[in-house]
């Protein structure tokens, strides 16, 4: 959640900010902090390099959790959480990362240690996750499926 709040603050975005508004804010920030605007070796150039990386990362992150992005990918998400089992998972802080058998990885934000403990100790983890995690927490797709990777690389099965 800290990461989300930091990026929203950087972009001056609220939870209901549209992708169009986010893109406008992104472009304005990139113009303001573009490293080429500063002399090489200048302190501002170093700060601009750091800020431009943070702006780019923040933009991609906020786009991935935007309501429009989630709506566009809802069918794929529902297919993954209903048809594919859990291959692996990691929990750090309030972030739960679940990798499904189809190779897709989703990050769930705000998952407390208590909820993770119940998930981890559950006899039927997938069932617990379907009831208590998949549709209860803010999520984003962090890695595509194995088929997506093969497709983008031009590999056919």
C-alpha positions in Angstrom: 0.0 0.0 0.0 2.9 2.3 0.7 4.1 1.9 -2.9 0.6 2.8 -4.2 0.4 5.9 -2.0 3.9 7.0 -3.1 3.1 6.8 -6.8 -0.3 8.4 -6.4 1.3 11.3 -4.5 4.0 11.6 -7.2 1.3 11.9 -9.9 -1.2 13.8 -7.8 -3.7 11.0 -8.5 -6.7 9.7 -6.6 -8.1 6.1 -6.6 -10.6 7.2 -9.3 -8.2 9.0 -11.6 -8.8 8.0 -15.2 -6.1 6.6 -17.5 -6.4 9.8 -19.6 -5.7 12.0 -16.6 -2.8 9.7 -15.5 -1.3 9.9 -18.9 -1.5 13.7 -18.9 0.2 13.9 -15.5 2.8 11.4 -16.7 3.7 13.5 -19.8 3.9 16.7 -17.7 6.2 15.0 -15.2 8.4 13.5 -17.9 8.8 16.9 -19.5 9.7 18.5 -16.2 12.2 15.8 -15.1 13.7 14.6 -18.4 17.5 14.1 -17.9 18.3 15.8 -21.2 17.1 19.1 -19.8 20.1 19.3 -17.5 23.9 19.5 -18.0 25.6 16.2 -17.6 27.4 15.9 -14.3 25.1 18.5 -12.7 23.4 17.5 -9.4 20.0 18.2 -11.1 20.9 15.8 -13.9 21.5 13.0 -11.4 18.3 13.8 -9.6 16.4 14.0 -12.9 17.7 10.5 -13.9 16.4 9.1 -10.6 13.1 10.9 -10.9 12.5 9.9 -14.5 13.0 6.2 -13.6 10.6 6.6 -10.7 8.0 8.4 -12.9 8.2 5.6 -15.5 7.9 2.9 -12.9 5.1 4.7 -11.2 3.1 5.2 -14.4 3.3 1.6 -15.4 2.4 0.5 -11.9 -0.6 2.9 -11.7 -1.8 1.9 -15.1 -1.7 -1.8 -14.1 -4.1 -1.2 -11.1 -6.4 1.3 -12.9 -10.1 0.4 -13.0 -10.0 0.6 -16.8 -7.1 -1.9 -17.0 -8.8 -4.3 -14.5 -12.1 -4.1 -16.4 -10.3 -4.8 -19.8 -8.5 -7.9 -18.3 -11.4 -9.2 -16.1 -12.3 -12.1 -18.3 -8.7 -13.3 -18.4 -8.4 -12.8 -14.6 -11.6 -14.7 -13.9 -10.4 -17.6 -16.1 -7.1 -17.8 -14.3 -8.5 -17.7 -10.8 -11.2 -20.3 -11.6 -9.4 -22.8 -13.9 -5.7 -22.6 -12.8 -4.4 -23.8 -9.5 -1.7 -22.2 -7.4 1.8 -23.1 -8.3 3.7 -20.9 -5.8 3.3 -17.9 -3.6 5.3 -15.3 -1.6 4.3 -12.9 1.1 6.3 -9.8 2.2 4.9 -7.0 4.3 1.3 -6.6 2.9 2.1 -7.9 -0.5 1.0 -11.5 -1.5 2.4 -12.7 -4.9 0.7 -15.7 -6.3 1.9 -17.6 -9.4 -0.7 -19.8 -11.0 -0.2 -23.1 -12.9 -0.6 -21.3 -16.2 2.4 -19.2 -15.4 0.5 -15.9 -14.7 1.5 -14.0 -11.5 -0.7 -11.6 -9.7 0.2 -9.3 -6.8 -2.4 -8.7 -4.1 -2.0 -5.6 -1.9 -3.0 -5.2 1.7 -2.9 -8.9 2.6 -2.2 -8.9 6.4 0.0 -11.5 8.1 -3.1 -12.9 9.7 -4.9 -13.6 6.4 -1.7 -14.9 4.9 -1.3 -17.3 7.8 -4.8 -18.6 7.3 -4.1 -19.0 3.6 -0.8 -20.8 4.2 -2.2 -23.2 6.8 -5.4 -24.0 4.9 -6.0 -27.5 3.8 -7.5 -26.2 0.6 -5.5 -23.1 -0.3 -7.1 -22.5 -3.6 -10.5 -22.6 -2.1 -9.5 -20.2 0.7 -7.9 -17.8 -1.8 -11.1 -17.8 -4.0 -13.2 -16.9 -1.0 -10.9 -14.6 0.9 -8.2 -13.1 -1.4 -8.9 -13.1 -5.1 -11.8 -10.7 -5.1 -11.2 -9.0 -1.7 -7.9 -7.2 -2.3 -6.5 -4.8 -4.8 -4.5 -6.8 -7.4 -2.5 -6.4 -10.5 -1.0 -8.8 -13.0 2.8 -8.7 -12.5 3.8 -11.4 -15.0 2.0 -12.9 -18.0 1.3 -16.5 -18.6 3.8 -18.9 -20.2 1.6 -18.7 -23.4 1.9 -14.9 -23.4 5.7 -15.1 -23.2 5.9 -17.7 -26.0 3.5 -15.7 -28.2 5.6 -12.5 -27.8 8.8 -14.3 -28.5 7.3 -15.8 -31.7 7.5 -19.4 -30.3 4.6 -21.7 -31.3 3.6 -24.7 -29.4 
